[in-house]
């Protein structure tokens, strides 16, 4: 995949493409993955079993 992109798009465009994907996934993670720091596994399991939205798991 990398070599195919490199041969087709060139060095600079290939690395810009990888940088764009990294930025997109960083924003996705920041926006949609809940923070669970300081929350016990049991609390997370209870929230999931109760049907809480994923955004509320860390609260």
mmCIF file as gemmi writes it, N, C-alpha and C atoms, coordinates in Angstrom:
data_model
loop_
_atom_site.group_PDB
_atom_site.id
_atom_site.type_symbol
_atom_site.label_atom_id
_atom_site.label_alt_id
_atom_site.label_comp_id
_atom_site.label_asym_id
_atom_site.label_entity_id
_atom_site.label_seq_id
_atom_site.pdbx_PDB_ins_code
_atom_site.Cartn_x
_atom_site.Cartn_y
_atom_site.Cartn_z
_atom_site.occupancy
_atom_site.B_iso_or_equiv
_atom_site.pdbx_formal_charge
_atom_site.auth_seq_id
_atom_site.auth_asym_id
_atom_site.pdbx_PDB_model_num
ATOM 1 N N . UNK Axp A 1 ? 0.82 -1.201 0 1 0 ? 1 A 1
ATOM 2 C CA . UNK Axp A 1 ? 0 0 0 1 0 ? 1 A 1
ATOM 3 C C . UNK Axp A 1 ? 0.858 1.257 0 1 0 ? 1 A 1
ATOM 4 N N . UNK Axp A 2 ? 1.845 1.301 0.885 1 0 ? 2 A 1
ATOM 5 C CA . UNK Axp A 2 ? 2.694 2.489 0.943 1 0 ? 2 A 1
ATOM 6 C C . UNK Axp A 2 ? 3.477 2.658 -0.347 1 0 ? 2 A 1
ATOM 7 N N . UNK Axp A 3 ? 4.079 1.574 -0.833 1 0 ? 3 A 1
ATOM 8 C CA . UNK Axp A 3 ? 4.866 1.672 -2.061 1 0 ? 3 A 1
ATOM 9 C C . UNK Axp A 3 ? 3.995 1.991 -3.268 1 0 ? 3 A 1
ATOM 10 N N . UNK Axp A 4 ? 2.79 1.465 -3.288 1 0 ? 4 A 1
ATOM 11 C CA . UNK Axp A 4 ? 1.873 1.776 -4.377 1 0 ? 4 A 1
ATOM 12 C C . UNK Axp A 4 ? 1.526 3.259 -4.376 1 0 ? 4 A 1
ATOM 13 N N . UNK Axp A 5 ? 1.205 3.796 -3.204 1 0 ? 5 A 1
ATOM 14 C CA . UNK Axp A 5 ? 0.919 5.23 -3.105 1 0 ? 5 A 1
ATOM 15 C C . UNK Axp A 5 ? 2.14 6.06 -3.463 1 0 ? 5 A 1
ATOM 16 N N . UNK Axp A 6 ? 3.289 5.638 -3.001 1 0 ? 6 A 1
ATOM 17 C CA . UNK Axp A 6 ? 4.525 6.358 -3.274 1 0 ? 6 A 1
ATOM 18 C C . UNK Axp A 6 ? 4.813 6.407 -4.771 1 0 ? 6 A 1
ATOM 19 N N . UNK Axp A 7 ? 4.633 5.3 -5.448 1 0 ? 7 A 1
ATOM 20 C CA . UNK Axp A 7 ? 4.871 5.262 -6.893 1 0 ? 7 A 1
ATOM 21 C C . UNK Axp A 7 ? 3.83 6.051 -7.669 1 0 ? 7 A 1
ATOM 22 N N . UNK Axp A 8 ? 2.605 6.063 -7.178 1 0 ? 8 A 1
ATOM 23 C CA . UNK Axp A 8 ? 1.522 6.723 -7.916 1 0 ? 8 A 1
ATOM 24 C C . UNK Axp A 8 ? 1.461 8.22 -7.644 1 0 ? 8 A 1
ATOM 25 N N . UNK Axp A 9 ? 1.612 8.637 -6.393 1 0 ? 9 A 1
ATOM 26 C CA . UNK Axp A 9 ? 1.431 10.04 -6.018 1 0 ? 9 A 1
ATOM 27 C C . UNK Axp A 9 ? 2.731 10.791 -5.757 1 0 ? 9 A 1
ATOM 28 N N . UNK Axp A 10 ? 3.813 10.091 -5.534 1 0 ? 10 A 1
ATOM 29 C CA . UNK Axp A 10 ? 5.074 10.752 -5.215 1 0 ? 10 A 1
ATOM 30 C C . UNK Axp A 10 ? 5.275 10.844 -3.715 1 0 ? 10 A 1
ATOM 31 N N . UNK Axp A 11 ? 6.474 11.274 -3.337 1 0 ? 11 A 1
ATOM 32 C CA . UNK Axp A 11 ? 6.84 11.307 -1.923 1 0 ? 11 A 1
ATOM 33 C C . UNK Axp A 11 ? 5.997 12.292 -1.116 1 0 ? 11 A 1
ATOM 34 N N . UNK Axp A 12 ? 5.961 13.522 -1.538 1 0 ? 12 A 1
ATOM 35 C CA . UNK Axp A 12 ? 5.296 14.568 -0.751 1 0 ? 12 A 1
ATOM 36 C C . UNK Axp A 12 ? 3.804 14.298 -0.6 1 0 ? 12 A 1
ATOM 37 N N . UNK Axp A 13 ? 3.135 13.962 -1.676 1 0 ? 13 A 1
ATOM 38 C CA . UNK Axp A 13 ? 1.689 13.732 -1.606 1 0 ? 13 A 1
ATOM 39 C C . UNK Axp A 13 ? 1.341 12.51 -0.763 1 0 ? 13 A 1
ATOM 40 N N . UNK Axp A 14 ? 2.18 11.494 -0.807 1 0 ? 14 A 1
ATOM 41 C CA . UNK Axp A 14 ? 1.944 10.309 0.019 1 0 ? 14 A 1
ATOM 42 C C . UNK Axp A 14 ? 2.008 10.662 1.497 1 0 ? 14 A 1
ATOM 43 N N . UNK Axp A 15 ? 3.011 11.426 1.882 1 0 ? 15 A 1
ATOM 44 C CA . UNK Axp A 15 ? 3.127 11.789 3.294 1 0 ? 15 A 1
ATOM 45 C C . UNK Axp A 15 ? 2.031 12.766 3.71 1 0 ? 15 A 1
ATOM 46 N N . UNK Axp A 16 ? 1.61 13.652 2.818 1 0 ? 16 A 1
ATOM 47 C CA . UNK Axp A 16 ? 0.477 14.531 3.13 1 0 ? 16 A 1
ATOM 48 C C . UNK Axp A 16 ? -0.804 13.723 3.325 1 0 ? 16 A 1
ATOM 49 N N . UNK Axp A 17 ? -0.97 12.68 2.529 1 0 ? 17 A 1
ATOM 50 C CA . UNK Axp A 17 ? -2.146 11.818 2.673 1 0 ? 17 A 1
ATOM 51 C C . UNK Axp A 17 ? -2.143 11.121 4.032 1 0 ? 17 A 1
ATOM 52 N N . UNK Axp A 18 ? -1.001 10.582 4.422 1 0 ? 18 A 1
ATOM 53 C CA . UNK Axp A 18 ? -0.896 9.945 5.738 1 0 ? 18 A 1
ATOM 54 C C . UNK Axp A 18 ? -1.112 10.964 6.861 1 0 ? 18 A 1
ATOM 55 N N . UNK Axp A 19 ? -0.606 12.171 6.692 1 0 ? 19 A 1
ATOM 56 C CA . UNK Axp A 19 ? -0.812 13.215 7.703 1 0 ? 19 A 1
ATOM 57 C C . UNK Axp A 19 ? -2.291 13.576 7.815 1 0 ? 19 A 1
ATOM 58 N N . UNK Axp A 20 ? -2.988 13.647 6.685 1 0 ? 20 A 1
ATOM 59 C CA . UNK Axp A 20 ? -4.419 13.969 6.699 1 0 ? 20 A 1
ATOM 60 C C . UNK Axp A 20 ? -5.215 12.875 7.411 1 0 ? 20 A 1
ATOM 61 N N . UNK Axp A 21 ? -4.88 11.615 7.146 1 0 ? 21 A 1
ATOM 62 C CA . UNK Axp A 21 ? -5.563 10.522 7.836 1 0 ? 21 A 1
ATOM 63 C C . UNK Axp A 21 ? -5.289 10.561 9.335 1 0 ? 21 A 1
ATOM 64 N N . UNK Axp A 22 ? -4.06 10.847 9.72 1 0 ? 22 A 1
ATOM 65 C CA . UNK Axp A 22 ? -3.744 10.95 11.144 1 0 ? 22 A 1
ATOM 66 C C . UNK Axp A 22 ? -4.544 12.06 11.807 1 0 ? 22 A 1
ATOM 67 N N . UNK Axp A 23 ? -4.661 13.195 11.155 1 0 ? 23 A 1
ATOM 68 C CA . UNK Axp A 23 ? -5.442 14.3 11.698 1 0 ? 23 A 1
ATOM 69 C C . UNK Axp A 23 ? -6.917 13.926 11.81 1 0 ? 23 A 1
ATOM 70 N N . UNK Axp A 24 ? -7.447 13.266 10.793 1 0 ? 24 A 1
ATOM 71 C CA . UNK Axp A 24 ? -8.853 12.854 10.821 1 0 ? 24 A 1
ATOM 72 C C . UNK Axp A 24 ? -9.122 11.888 11.973 1 0 ? 24 A 1
ATOM 73 N N . UNK Axp A 25 ? -8.245 10.928 12.174 1 0 ? 25 A 1
ATOM 74 C CA . UNK Axp A 25 ? -8.444 9.966 13.26 1 0 ? 25 A 1
ATOM 75 C C . UNK Axp A 25 ? -8.215 10.595 14.624 1 0 ? 25 A 1
ATOM 76 N N . UNK Axp A 26 ? -7.334 11.571 14.703 1 0 ? 26 A 1
ATOM 77 C CA . UNK Axp A 26 ? -7.145 12.296 15.957 1 0 ? 26 A 1
ATOM 78 C C . UNK Axp A 26 ? -8.42 13.048 16.333 1 0 ? 26 A 1
ATOM 79 N N . UNK Axp A 27 ? -9.023 13.731 15.367 1 0 ? 27 A 1
ATOM 80 C CA . UNK Axp A 27 ? -10.271 14.457 15.624 1 0 ? 27 A 1
ATOM 81 C C . UNK Axp A 27 ? -11.406 13.499 15.97 1 0 ? 27 A 1
ATOM 82 N N . UNK Axp A 28 ? -11.469 12.371 15.281 1 0 ? 28 A 1
ATOM 83 C CA . UNK Axp A 28 ? -12.48 11.357 15.578 1 0 ? 28 A 1
ATOM 84 C C . UNK Axp A 28 ? -12.341 10.863 17.018 1 0 ? 28 A 1
ATOM 85 N N . UNK Axp A 29 ? -11.113 10.562 17.418 1 0 ? 29 A 1
ATOM 86 C CA . UNK Axp A 29 ? -10.867 10.077 18.776 1 0 ? 29 A 1
ATOM 87 C C . UNK Axp A 29 ? -11.211 11.136 19.804 1 0 ? 29 A 1
ATOM 88 N N . UNK Axp A 30 ? -10.802 12.36 19.561 1 0 ? 30 A 1
ATOM 89 C CA . UNK Axp A 30 ? -11.071 13.453 20.495 1 0 ? 30 A 1
ATOM 90 C C . UNK Axp A 30 ? -12.571 13.693 20.65 1 0 ? 30 A 1
ATOM 91 N N . UNK Axp A 31 ? -13.328 13.595 19.564 1 0 ? 31 A 1
ATOM 92 C CA . UNK Axp A 31 ? -14.752 13.92 19.598 1 0 ? 31 A 1
ATOM 93 C C . UNK Axp A 31 ? -15.63 12.766 20.092 1 0 ? 31 A 1
ATOM 94 N N . UNK Axp A 32 ? -15.266 11.532 19.793 1 0 ? 32 A 1
ATOM 95 C CA . UNK Axp A 32 ? -16.211 10.438 20.015 1 0 ? 32 A 1
ATOM 96 C C . UNK Axp A 32 ? -15.788 9.38 21.029 1 0 ? 32 A 1
ATOM 97 N N . UNK Axp A 33 ? -14.531 9.344 21.415 1 0 ? 33 A 1
ATOM 98 C CA . UNK Axp A 33 ? -14.089 8.335 22.383 1 0 ? 33 A 1
ATOM 99 C C . UNK Axp A 33 ? -14.148 8.947 23.778 1 0 ? 33 A 1
ATOM 100 N N . UNK Axp A 34 ? -14.925 8.359 24.687 1 0 ? 34 A 1
ATOM 101 C CA . UNK Axp A 34 ? -15.09 8.957 26.011 1 0 ? 34 A 1
ATOM 102 C C . UNK Axp A 34 ? -13.836 8.829 26.876 1 0 ? 34 A 1
ATOM 103 N N . UNK Axp A 35 ? -13.619 9.821 27.726 1 0 ? 35 A 1
ATOM 104 C CA . UNK Axp A 35 ? -12.515 9.79 28.691 1 0 ? 35 A 1
ATOM 105 C C . UNK Axp A 35 ? -12.929 8.911 29.864 1 0 ? 35 A 1
ATOM 106 N N . UNK Axp A 36 ? -12.1 7.957 30.214 1 0 ? 36 A 1
ATOM 107 C CA . UNK Axp A 36 ? -12.421 7.046 31.314 1 0 ? 36 A 1
ATOM 108 C C . UNK Axp A 36 ? -11.37 7.096 32.415 1 0 ? 36 A 1
ATOM 109 N N . UNK Axp A 37 ? -10.598 8.157 32.467 1 0 ? 37 A 1
ATOM 110 C CA . UNK Axp A 37 ? -9.57 8.292 33.499 1 0 ? 37 A 1
ATOM 111 C C . UNK Axp A 37 ? -10.243 8.401 34.869 1 0 ? 37 A 1
ATOM 112 N N . UNK Axp A 38 ? -9.813 7.573 35.798 1 0 ? 38 A 1
ATOM 113 C CA . UNK Axp A 38 ? -10.354 7.599 37.145 1 0 ? 38 A 1
ATOM 114 C C . UNK Axp A 38 ? -11.676 6.874 37.305 1 0 ? 38 A 1
ATOM 115 N N . UNK Axp A 39 ? -12.156 6.22 36.265 1 0 ? 39 A 1
ATOM 116 C CA . UNK Axp A 39 ? -13.42 5.49 36.327 1 0 ? 39 A 1
ATOM 117 C C . UNK Axp A 39 ? -13.092 4.002 36.406 1 0 ? 39 A 1
ATOM 118 N N . UNK Axp A 40 ? -13.707 3.312 37.343 1 0 ? 40 A 1
ATOM 119 C CA . UNK Axp A 40 ? -13.424 1.887 37.503 1 0 ? 40 A 1
ATOM 120 C C . UNK Axp A 40 ? -14.067 1.079 36.381 1 0 ? 40 A 1
ATOM 121 N N . UNK Axp A 41 ? -13.498 -0.086 36.152 1 0 ? 41 A 1
ATOM 122 C CA . UNK Axp A 41 ? -14.04 -0.98 35.14 1 0 ? 41 A 1
ATOM 123 C C . UNK Axp A 41 ? -15.467 -1.394 35.492 1 0 ? 41 A 1
ATOM 124 N N . UNK Axp A 42 ? -15.734 -1.585 36.769 1 0 ? 42 A 1
ATOM 125 C CA . UNK Axp A 42 ? -17.079 -1.967 37.202 1 0 ? 42 A 1
ATOM 126 C C . UNK Axp A 42 ? -18.093 -0.871 36.876 1 0 ? 42 A 1
ATOM 127 N N . UNK Axp A 43 ? -17.696 0.388 37.067 1 0 ? 43 A 1
ATOM 128 C CA . UNK Axp A 43 ? -18.585 1.51 36.756 1 0 ? 43 A 1
ATOM 129 C C . UNK Axp A 43 ? -18.87 1.564 35.253 1 0 ? 43 A 1
ATOM 130 N N . UNK Axp A 44 ? -17.845 1.352 34.452 1 0 ? 44 A 1
ATOM 131 C CA . UNK Axp A 44 ? -18.021 1.35 32.997 1 0 ? 44 A 1
ATOM 132 C C . UNK Axp A 44 ? -18.941 0.212 32.585 1 0 ? 44 A 1
ATOM 133 N N . UNK Axp A 45 ? -18.74 -0.969 33.167 1 0 ? 45 A 1
ATOM 134 C CA . UNK Axp A 45 ? -19.591 -2.113 32.844 1 0 ? 45 A 1
ATOM 135 C C . UNK Axp A 45 ? -21.039 -1.858 33.227 1 0 ? 45 A 1
ATOM 136 N N . UNK Axp A 46 ? -21.27 -1.261 34.395 1 0 ? 46 A 1
ATOM 137 C CA . UNK Axp A 46 ? -22.642 -0.956 34.828 1 0 ? 46 A 1
ATOM 138 C C . UNK Axp A 46 ? -23.308 0.018 33.871 1 0 ? 46 A 1
ATOM 139 N N . UNK Axp A 47 ? -22.57 1.049 33.464 1 0 ? 47 A 1
ATOM 140 C CA . UNK Axp A 47 ? -23.127 2.023 32.52 1 0 ? 47 A 1
ATOM 141 C C . UNK Axp A 47 ? -23.49 1.353 31.198 1 0 ? 47 A 1
ATOM 142 N N . UNK Axp A 48 ? -22.601 0.481 30.709 1 0 ? 48 A 1
ATOM 143 C CA . UNK Axp A 48 ? -22.874 -0.206 29.45 1 0 ? 48 A 1
ATOM 144 C C . UNK Axp A 48 ? -24.066 -1.147 29.575 1 0 ? 48 A 1
ATOM 145 N N . UNK Axp A 49 ? -24.159 -1.857 30.691 1 0 ? 49 A 1
ATOM 146 C CA . UNK Axp A 49 ? -25.274 -2.783 30.887 1 0 ? 49 A 1
ATOM 147 C C . UNK Axp A 49 ? -26.6 -2.048 31.04 1 0 ? 49 A 1
ATOM 148 N N . UNK Axp A 50 ? -26.567 -0.823 31.582 1 0 ? 50 A 1
ATOM 149 C CA . UNK Axp A 50 ? -27.783 -0.029 31.737 1 0 ? 50 A 1
ATOM 150 C C . UNK Axp A 50 ? -28.214 0.638 30.441 1 0 ? 50 A 1
ATOM 151 N N . UNK Axp A 51 ? -27.383 0.551 29.401 1 0 ? 51 A 1
ATOM 152 C CA . UNK Axp A 51 ? -27.741 1.131 28.112 1 0 ? 51 A 1
ATOM 153 C C . UNK Axp A 51 ? -27.421 2.605 27.988 1 0 ? 51 A 1
ATOM 154 N N . UNK Axp A 52 ? -26.489 3.088 28.79 1 0 ? 52 A 1
ATOM 155 C CA . UNK Axp A 52 ? -26.112 4.503 28.726 1 0 ? 52 A 1
ATOM 156 C C . UNK Axp A 52 ? -25.423 4.793 27.396 1 0 ? 52 A 1
ATOM 157 N N . UNK Axp A 53 ? -25.621 5.997 26.865 1 0 ? 53 A 1
ATOM 158 C CA . UNK Axp A 53 ? -24.912 6.367 25.634 1 0 ? 53 A 1
ATOM 159 C C . UNK Axp A 53 ? -23.401 6.333 25.858 1 0 ? 53 A 1
ATOM 160 N N . UNK Axp A 54 ? -22.656 6.022 24.822 1 0 ? 54 A 1
ATOM 161 C CA . UNK Axp A 54 ? -21.204 5.905 24.963 1 0 ? 54 A 1
ATOM 162 C C . UNK Axp A 54 ? -20.556 7.198 25.433 1 0 ? 54 A 1
ATOM 163 N N . UNK Axp A 55 ? -21.146 8.332 25.113 1 0 ? 55 A 1
ATOM 164 C CA . UNK Axp A 55 ? -20.578 9.614 25.546 1 0 ? 55 A 1
ATOM 165 C C . UNK Axp A 55 ? -20.633 9.778 27.061 1 0 ? 55 A 1
ATOM 166 N N . UNK Axp A 56 ? -21.561 9.079 27.716 1 0 ? 56 A 1
ATOM 167 C CA . UNK Axp A 56 ? -21.733 9.217 29.164 1 0 ? 56 A 1
ATOM 168 C C . UNK Axp A 56 ? -20.995 8.146 29.959 1 0 ? 56 A 1
ATOM 169 N N . UNK Axp A 57 ? -20.219 7.313 29.319 1 0 ? 57 A 1
ATOM 170 C CA . UNK Axp A 57 ? -19.555 6.206 30.005 1 0 ? 57 A 1
ATOM 171 C C . UNK Axp A 57 ? -18.571 6.714 31.049 1 0 ? 57 A 1
ATOM 172 N N . UNK Axp A 58 ? -17.828 7.759 30.76 1 0 ? 58 A 1
ATOM 173 C CA . UNK Axp A 58 ? -16.814 8.242 31.679 1 0 ? 58 A 1
ATOM 174 C C . UNK Axp A 58 ? -17.324 9.178 32.746 1 0 ? 58 A 1
ATOM 175 N N . UNK Axp A 59 ? -18.6 9.444 32.774 1 0 ? 59 A 1
ATOM 176 C CA . UNK Axp A 59 ? -19.163 10.403 33.739 1 0 ? 59 A 1
ATOM 177 C C . UNK Axp A 59 ? -19.762 9.706 34.925 1 0 ? 59 A 1
